Amino acid sequence: MGQNVDVLIVGWDGAPPERLEEYAAAGLLPTFASLKDRGAWGRVKSTIPPVTAPAWASFHTGANPGKHGVFGWAVRQPGTYLPALADSRSLALPTFWERLSSRLRVGLLGFPLTHPAREINGFWFPGLLAPPGADGYPPGIVPAALARVPTWTSTPPEWSKGTDPTAWTQELVRSVRAQTELALFLSHRFHPQVLGIHYQALDTVQHYLWGEELVAEVFKAADQGLAKLLEALEPRLVILMSDHGMGPVEGEFHLNTWLWQEGFLTLRRRPGSLIRAGLFKLGWNPRGLGQWAWLGYRIARRLRLVHSWSDVLQAETPLARLIRWGFLSFADVDWKRTWAYSHSEIGSLLLNRVGREPQGRVTAADAPRVLRDLRQGLEELTTPAGEPVVDTLLPGAEVYRGPYAPLGPDLLLLPRDLRWMGKGLGGFLSHRVLTSAVVRGGHRLEGALLLAGEGVVRTSPDQAALWDIAPTILAYLGIPIPGWMDGRPLELFERGVLLIEREEGEETGREPYGEDTVERLRGLGYL
């Protein structure tokens, strides 16, 4: 007998809907294919841009980034331009897991933005980029689980130059199997009525081995894990989803380098900054050093100076301090003379606004002119083949809505088919504006969504957004939908299955950027 889970949510990070259909047609994903044939299957809109952190934040909260406050992996630190890494403390709203927990036992395993753990009725297990030694809830759950599944890690094995693709793929397969084994162990121990499990390895393998047959091995392992979960848990409803899609990448567009060359960003005239700028132009930077940079990173990992790429973002890690000392960085920027900068993973720009940034230059009156000039320059930029780098430019004010929208990117740039990645995270990665990419696969704007089980109608969830999934789960379980959620329950069920009840008012949660930030922006005319 199964454990009769009411809802099973399986996150296949970065799984492209077209690739799932291809693998299913080839007989590689029999469990997925079976669910697809009897369920509601289609695409789900990711966030703009489709970055893992805001995408899963929107899933967790049922709200857009303007309400939950996470716009990328980089989050603001008061009084500095150096970013911190987004985590569960970055979410300005409660999660739907907590809302469920007031009525039911829940369990979640491996999702991004789940460290530090939040207290729930059930279990909360850390996920992607959780630091070594991170615990979950209840306290002691991680050591107890590792005693049972010692091969589990919160973050899949990383790729670096010189890695053997076949051996690395098998490491990822083992990480998928460990994730499934751990989910079954925790479910047997805690008996959740709603269970969520996230598989990051599918995203990871596509980034570095896009187009190779080895990728299918990781997807097959995830499908086998799905079969085990269905057999053991017998869920009434299963939701299989990805936070975004994936496709080939042609190159990188180095935004801060472009801003510097175009005069939107200015460097200090101090001796150290001048020396670093001169070396930067000669190729002394992470992309210019190529294999040497990879080697240095691998040595830093072996010496345990870092445990993942995320430590490069942290202002106080040894590697981050070393990079700021030895390479051109935001510490060399003359912020009082700078108009714009970027912390982007895919493509976005921030204005150096008065009142928002520590040494802001752009006033509310300046902003339209600066944005116009930025747009004009970006529209004129072309690839080596003579094609425009940027296909679509969107003001942040048109994309985000909510109390934290003014803290997000001011201009979003989407290259054609997202084949070029607008890089700003890490500061100054290359002295060239356009370079080849260090990854072979990059994110796309649409992920996959499949619902199957009791009451589900065979149809397509077209026009669904990531923030629609949380209210759909609440309505399926008869739990009122909180007022802060932007999402709407998806009409993929027989009549009477969903109990849709919305609460009045919006809970603002807590302020992730400091209590007076939004009020100061309102006073300066940005709101």
C-alpha positions in Angstrom: 0.0 0.0 0.0 1.1 3.5 -0.7 1.2 6.4 1.7 -1.7 8.2 -0.2 -0.1 11.6 -0.6 -2.7 14.1 -1.7 -0.4 16.2 -3.9 3.0 15.3 -5.2 5.0 18.2 -6.8 8.1 17.3 -8.8 10.4 20.0 -10.1 12.6 19.1 -13.0 14.7 22.2 -13.1 15.2 23.6 -16.6 13.3 20.8 -18.4 12.3 22.1 -21.9 8.8 21.0 -22.9 10.0 20.2 -26.5 12.8 18.1 -25.2 10.5 16.1 -22.9 8.2 15.4 -25.8 11.2 14.3 -27.9 12.5 12.0 -25.2 9.0 10.6 -24.5 8.4 9.9 -28.2 11.7 8.0 -28.3 10.6 5.8 -25.3 13.2 7.3 -22.9 10.7 8.7 -20.4 7.9 6.1 -20.0 6.6 7.4 -16.7 6.3 10.9 -18.0 4.8 9.7 -21.2 2.1 7.8 -19.3 1.2 10.8 -17.2 1.2 13.1 -20.3 -1.2 10.8 -22.1 -3.8 11.1 -19.4 -3.2 14.5 -18.0 -3.1 18.2 -18.7 0.2 19.0 -20.5 1.7 22.1 -21.9 4.0 25.1 -21.2 4.3 27.5 -18.3 5.5 31.1 -18.4 8.7 31.8 -16.4 9.7 35.1 -15.0 11.3 37.8 -17.1 14.2 37.2 -17.3 13.9 33.4 -16.7 16.4 33.1 -13.8 16.2 30.2 -11.3 16.0 32.3 -8.2 13.0 34.6 -9.1 11.3 31.8 -11.0 11.2 29.4 -7.9 10.4 32.4 -5.7 7.3 33.0 -7.8 6.4 29.4 -7.5 6.9 29.4 -3.7 4.8 32.5 -3.1 2.3 32.6 -5.9 3.4 36.1 -6.7 5.5 38.1 -9.2 9.0 39.4 -8.3 7.6 42.9 -7.6 5.8 41.4 -4.6 8.2 38.8 -3.3 11.3 40.9 -3.9 13.7 38.4 -5.6 14.7 39.5 -9.1 17.8 37.4 -9.6 20.5 35.4 -7.6 22.0 38.8 -6.6 20.1 40.7 -3.9 20.8 44.1 -2.6 22.8 44.7 0.6 22.1 48.0 2.3 24.8 50.6 1.9 26.8 48.8 -0.8 26.8 47.8 -4.5 28.2 44.4 -3.7 25.4 41.8 -3.9 24.5 39.0 -1.6 23.2 35.6 -2.7 19.4 35.2 -2.5 18.1 32.7 0.0 14.8 32.1 1.9 15.4 35.3 3.9 15.2 37.3 0.6 11.5 36.3 0.2 9.3 39.2 1.4 6.2 37.0 1.4 5.2 33.7 3.2 5.3 30.6 1.0 2.3 28.5 0.0 4.1 25.7 1.9 3.5 27.6 5.1 -0.1 28.3 4.2 -0.6 24.5 3.6 1.1 23.7 6.8 -1.6 25.4 8.8 -4.0 22.7 7.7 -1.9 19.7 6.5 1.5 18.0 6.9 3.8 19.1 4.2 7.3 18.2 3.1 9.7 19.8 0.6 13.1 18.7 -0.5 15.9 20.4 -2.5 14.2 23.5 -3.8 16.1 26.7 -4.4 15.6 29.5 -1.8 14.9 27.1 1.1 17.8 27.9 3.3 17.5 28.8 6.1 14.6 26.5 6.8 11.2 27.8 7.8 9.2 26.1 10.5 6.3 24.0 9.2 4.1 21.1 10.1 6.2 18.4 8.5 9.7 18.7 7.1 11.6 21.4 5.3 14.9 20.2 3.7 17.5 22.6 2.3 18.2 22.7 -1.4 20.3 24.3 -4.1 23.3 26.4 -2.9 22.6 25.7 0.8 26.0 26.0 2.6 27.9 23.1 4.1 26.4 22.1 7.4 23.0 23.7 6.7 20.2 22.1 8.6 16.5 22.0 7.9 13.3 21.6 9.9 12.9 20.0 12.3 16.4 20.6 13.7 18.7 17.6 13.1 16.8 16.4 10.0 19.8 16.8 7.7 22.3 14.7 9.8 19.7 12.0 10.3 18.9 11.9 6.6 22.6 11.8 5.6 23.1 8.8 7.9 20.5 7.1 5.7 21.5 8.6 2.3 25.2 9.6 2.7 25.6 10.4 -1.0 23.1 13.3 -1.0 24.3 16.8 -1.6 22.2 20.0 -1.7 23.9 21.1 -5.0 24.7 18.7 -7.8 28.4 18.1 -8.7 29.8 21.2 -10.6 31.3 21.1 -14.0 34.7 22.7 -14.7 37.0 22.5 -17.7 38.9 19.3 -17.8 36.0 17.3 -16.4 35.3 13.9 -18.1 31.7 14.3 -19.4 30.8 10.6 -19.0 32.0 10.4 -15.4 30.4 13.7 -14.5 27.1 12.6 -16.0 27.1 9.5 -13.9 27.7 11.7 -10.8 24.6 13.6 -11.7 22.7 10.4 -12.2 23.7 9.3 -8.7 22.7 12.7 -7.3 19.2 12.2 -8.9 18.9 8.8 -7.4 20.0 10.0 -4.0 17.4 12.8 -4.1 14.7 10.2 -4.8 15.9 7.9 -2.1 15.9 10.7 0.4 12.4 11.8 -0.6 11.1 8.3 0.0 12.9 8.1 3.4 11.5 11.4 4.6 8.0 10.6 3.4 8.0 7.3 5.2 9.2 9.1 8.4 6.9 12.2 8.3 3.9 11.1 6.2 3.3 14.4 4.4 0.0 15.0 2.7 1.7 17.4 0.2 5.2 16.6 -0.9 7.5 18.6 -3.2 10.9 17.4 -4.5 13.3 19.4 -6.8 15.9 18.0 -9.2 18.6 20.5 -10.1 20.7 18.1 -12.0 18.6 18.3 -15.1 19.3 22.0 -15.4 23.0 21.5 -14.7 23.7 18.9 -17.3 22.0 20.9 -20.0 24.1 24.0 -19.3 27.3 22.2 -20.0 26.4 19.2 -22.3 23.6 20.7 -24.4 23.2 18.8 -27.6 24.9 15.6 -26.4 23.3 12.2 -25.9 24.6 12.0 -22.3 21.9 14.6 -21.3 19.3 11.9 -21.7 20.9 9.8 -19.0 20.0 12.3 -16.4 16.5 12.7 -17.6 16.0 8.9 -17.6 17.2 8.8 -14.0 14.6 11.5 -13.1 11.9 9.5 -14.9 12.8 6.4 -13.0 12.7 8.3 -9.8 9.3 9.6 -10.7 8.1 6.0 -11.2 9.3 5.1 -7.7 7.6 8.1 -6.1 4.3 7.3 -7.8 4.4 3.7 -6.8 5.3 4.4 -3.2 3.1 7.5 -2.6 0.1 7.0 -4.8 -0.7 10.7 -5.1 -4.2 11.9 -5.9 -2.7 14.7 -7.9 0.8 14.9 -9.4 2.3 18.1 -10.7 5.5 17.9 -12.8 7.0 21.2 -13.7 10.1 23.1 -14.7 10.9 26.7 -13.8 12.1 27.6 -17.3 13.1 26.0 -20.6 16.5 25.5 -22.1 18.2 26.1 -25.5 21.5 26.6 -27.2 23.7 29.6 -26.3 25.9 31.5 -28.8 27.8 33.9 -26.6 27.9 36.4 -23.7 27.3 40.1 -23.7 29.3 41.7 -20.9 27.1 44.5 -19.8 29.3 46.4 -17.3 32.1 46.4 -19.9 29.7 47.8 -22.4 28.4 50.4 -19.9 32.0 51.5 -19.2 32.9 51.8 -22.9 29.7 53.8 -23.6 30.3 56.2 -20.7 27.4 55.1 -18.5 29.8 53.7 -15.9 33.0 55.4 -14.7 36.0 54.0 -12.9 38.0 55.6 -10.1 41.2 57.5 -10.9 43.1 56.0 -8.0 46.4 54.1 -8.5 45.0 50.7 -7.7 42.0 51.1 -9.9 44.1 52.5 -12.8 46.4 49.5 -12.6 43.5 47.0 -12.4 41.8 48.8 -15.4 45.0 48.6 -17.4 45.5 44.9 -16.7 41.8 44.3 -17.4 42.2 45.8 -20.9 45.1 43.4 -21.5 43.0 40.4 -20.7 43.6 40.0 -16.9 40.0 39.0 -16.1 38.1 35.7 -15.6 37.2 35.2 -19.3 40.5 36.5 -20.6 42.5 34.1 -18.4 40.3 31.2 -19.6 41.7 27.8 -18.4 43.8 29.5 -15.7 40.7 31.0 -14.2 39.1 27.5 -14.1 42.2 26.1 -12.6 42.3 28.7 -9.9 38.6 28.0 -9.1 39.2 24.2 -8.8 42.2 24.8 -6.5 40.1 27.1 -4.3 37.5 24.4 -4.1 40.0 21.8 -3.1 41.4 24.1 -0.4 37.8 24.6 0.7 38.1 28.3 0.3 34.7 28.0 -1.6 32.1 25.3 -1.9 30.3 26.5 -5.1 30.3 29.2 -7.7 27.9 31.2 -5.4 30.7 32.1 -3.1 32.0 34.4 -5.9 29.0 36.6 -5.2 29.5 36.8 -1.5 31.1 40.0 -0.4 33.0 38.4 2.6 34.1 35.1 1.2 37.9 34.6 0.7 37.5 34.1 -3.0 35.3 37.2 -3.4 37.8 39.4 -1.5 40.7 38.0 -3.6 38.8 38.7 -6.9 38.2 42.3 -5.8 41.9 42.7 -4.9 43.3 41.2 -8.0 40.7 42.0 -10.7 38.8 45.0 -11.8 35.5 45.0 -9.8 32.7 47.2 -8.5 35.2 48.4 -5.8 36.9 50.3 -8.6 33.8 52.1 -9.8 33.3 55.8 -9.3 29.7 55.6 -8.3 29.0 59.3 -8.0 29.8 59.6 -11.7 28.0 56.4 -12.8 24.6 56.2 -14.5 23.9 52.5 -14.7 25.3 49.0 -13.8 24.3 45.4 -13.9 24.1 42.4 -11.7 22.4 40.4 -14.4 22.6 36.6 -15.2 20.7 36.8 -18.5 20.0 40.5 -19.3 19.0 43.4 -17.1 20.3 46.9 -16.1 19.9 49.0 -12.9 20.0 52.7 -12.9 22.2 54.3 -10.2 19.2 56.0 -8.7 19.3 58.7 -6.1 17.8 57.4 -2.8 17.9 53.8 -3.9 21.6 53.2 -4.4 24.2 54.3 -1.8 25.8 56.9 -4.1 23.0 57.4 -6.6 23.3 59.8 -9.5 20.1 59.3 -11.5 17.2 61.5 -10.3 13.5 60.7 -11.1 13.8 63.5 -13.7 16.9 62.0 -15.2 15.6 58.5 -15.5 13.7 58.7 -18.8 16.6 60.3 -20.6 19.1 57.7 -19.3 16.8 54.9 -20.3 16.3 56.3 -23.7 20.1 56.6 -24.3 20.6 53.0 -23.0 17.9 51.7 -25.3 19.4 53.4 -28.3 22.9 52.0 -27.6 21.6 48.5 -27.0 19.5 48.6 -30.2 22.6 49.4 -32.2 24.8 46.6 -30.9 25.3 43.7 -33.3 26.8 40.2 -33.1 29.9 39.3 -35.2 27.4 38.0 -37.8 25.9 41.5 -38.1 22.6 40.6 -36.3 21.2 42.6 -33.4 22.3 41.3 -30.0 19.1 42.5 -28.3 15.7 41.6 -29.7 13.4 43.0 -27.0 13.8 45.8 -24.4 11.3 46.1 -21.6 11.1 48.7 -18.8 11.1 47.1 -15.4 8.0 49.2 -14.6 6.1 47.3 -17.3 7.2 43.8 -16.1 7.0 44.0 -12.3 4.2 45.1 -10.1 4.0 45.4 -6.3 5.7 47.2 -3.4 9.2 46.0 -4.4 9.0 46.6 -8.1 11.0 49.9 -7.8 13.9 47.8 -6.4 14.2 45.6 -9.4 15.9 46.1 -12.8 15.1 49.3 -14.6 15.6 47.8 -18.1 15.3 44.2 -19.2 17.0 43.1 -22.4 16.1 39.8 -24.1 18.4 38.7 -27.0 16.9 36.9 -29.9 15.8 33.4 -28.7 18.0 34.2 -25.6 21.0 32.9 -27.5 23.2 35.7 -26.0 23.5 36.0 -22.2 23.7 39.5 -20.8 26.2 39.0 -18.0 26.6 41.5 -15.2 26.8 39.3 -12.2 30.4 39.1 -11.1 31.2 42.7 -12.2 33.7 42.7 -15.0 34.2 39.3 -16.5 35.8 40.2 -19.8 37.5 43.2 -21.5 35.5 42.3 -24.6 31.9 43.2 -24.9 31.0 40.0 -26.8 32.7 36.7 -26.0 32.0 33.0 -26.5 29.9 31.5 -23.7 31.2 29.2 -21.0 28.0 27.2 -21.1 26.4 25.5 -24.1 22.8 25.7 -22.9 20.9 28.7 -21.5 17.5 29.4 -20.1 14.3 30.0 -22.1 11.1 31.8 -21.2 8.8 28.8 -21.1 9.0 25.7 -18.9 7.0 22.5 -18.8 3.8 21.9 -16.8 2.0 18.6 -16.4 -1.0 17.8 -14.1 -2.4 14.3 -13.8 -4.6 12.6 -11.3 -8.0 12.8 -9.7 -10.3 15.3 -11.4 -7.8 16.5 -14.0 -9.1 17.0 -17.5 -7.0 16.2 -20.6 -6.3 19.7 -21.9 -3.5 22.2 -22.2 -2.5 24.7 -19.5 -1.5 27.3 -22.1 -1.1 30.8 -20.7 -0.2 29.4 -17.3 2.4 31.3 -15.3 4.6 30.0 -12.5 2.6 31.9 -9.9 -0.6 30.1 -10.9 0.6 26.8 -9.5 0.4 27.7 -5.8 -3.2 29.0 -5.8 -4.2 25.9 -7.9 -2.8 23.6 -5.2 -4.6 25.6 -2.5 -7.9 25.5 -4.4 -7.5 21.7 -5.0 -7.1 21.1 -1.3 -9.9 23.5 -0.3 -7.7 26.1 1.4 -8.4 29.8 0.9 -6.0 31.7 -1.4 -4.2 34.6 0.3 -4.7 38.1 -1.0 -1.0 38.6 -1.9 -1.0 35.9 -4.6 -1.1 37.1 -8.2 -1.8 33.7 -9.6 -5.2 32.3 -10.5 -6.2 28.6 -10.1 -5.7 26.8 -13.4 -9.0 25.6 -15.0 -7.7 22.1 -15.7 -10.1 20.2 -13.6 -13.7 18.8 -13.7 -16.4 21.0 -12.4 -16.5 21.2 -8.7 -13.0 19.9 -8.0 -11.5 23.3 -7.2 -12.8 25.2 -4.2 -11.8 28.8 -5.0 -12.0 31.1 -2.1 -9.9 34.3 -2.0 -9.1 36.2 1.2 -9.5 39.9 1.3 -6.5 42.2 1.5 -2.8 41.6 0.9 -0.3 40.5 3.5 2.9 42.4 2.8 5.1 40.0 4.7 8.4 41.5 5.9 10.7 44.1 4.4 13.7 42.4 2.8 15.6 45.5 2.0 15.3 47.7 5.1 12.2 49.3 6.5 12.5 52.7 4.9 13.6 51.8 1.4 10.2 51.8 -0.3 9.1 54.9 1.6 12.2 56.8 0.5 11.6 55.9 -3.1 8.1 57.1 -2.9 9.2 60.4 -1.4 11.7 60.8 -4.3 9.1 60.4 -6.9 9.8 56.8 -8.1 6.5 55.4 -6.9 
